[in-house]
Amino acid sequence: MKLSVRGKNIEVTEALREHAQKRVGKINKYFDFGTEAQVSLGVVRGLHTVEVTVMVNGMILRAEEATNDMYASIDMVVDKLERQIAKYKTRINRKARQTGGIRAAAELPKVEEEGEPQVVRTKRFPVKPMPVEEAILQMDLLGHDFFVFANADTDEVNVVYRRKDGNYGLIEPTLK
């Protein structure tokens, strides 16, 4: 597993790096092919935050956890990733079978099968061209966590969303 560990507002000690590599590297046993992971350790307002993004053969697994202890955050985020793998193991199995396989599927924790998620509601609404700042204002006025709009600068559909840290994000889709 290719693993990169970086810190935000924190010095990543060798012990911390080794613990993150050992624990996050644990999920590599579920796959037959190479995986790549990015671990971001940070301290925000006294909370030790760990974000892990794992690229598995074209799929992305992501988990985030924040506690008062960095080592506990790392352990909890790995548990969260293992639950994601267990929850989506049929989808992962299908994708993996096509390209190389998943191993140790029996080692995955048992998760009750919940049928495939389905679209239960469709909304249609006109999108009015507006600048990003106006879209953020509109989102705040509606009390939503995200807002779809036509970007007046690029003439493309974009999404603004509220991040956990209180800031905003902008999604600008591109075709591959």
URDA-V321157 format. One line per field, one symbol per residue. phi: phi as a letter, one per 30 degrees, with the letter a starting at -180 (. if undefined). burial: b if it has 24 or more other ideal C-beta (glycine too) atoms within 12 Angstrom, else e. A space follows every 50 residues. Layout:
phi = ???
burial = ???
This chain:
phi = .dbccbbbiaddddddddddddddddddddbdcdbbbbcccabbhicccb cbbccbhjcbcbbbbbbdbdddddddddeddddddddcddddedddedbl jcciddddddbddceddbdcabcbadccdadeddddddddddiccbacac dddchbdbbcbcdddjdbbbccdbdd
burial = bebebeeeeeebeeebbebbbebbbbbbebbebebbbbbbbbeeeeebbb bbbbebbebebebbbbeeebeebbbbbbebbbebbbebbeebbeebeeee ebeeeeebeeeeeeeeeeeeeeeeeeeeebebeebbeebeeeeeeebbbb beeeeeebbbeeeeeeeeebeeeeee
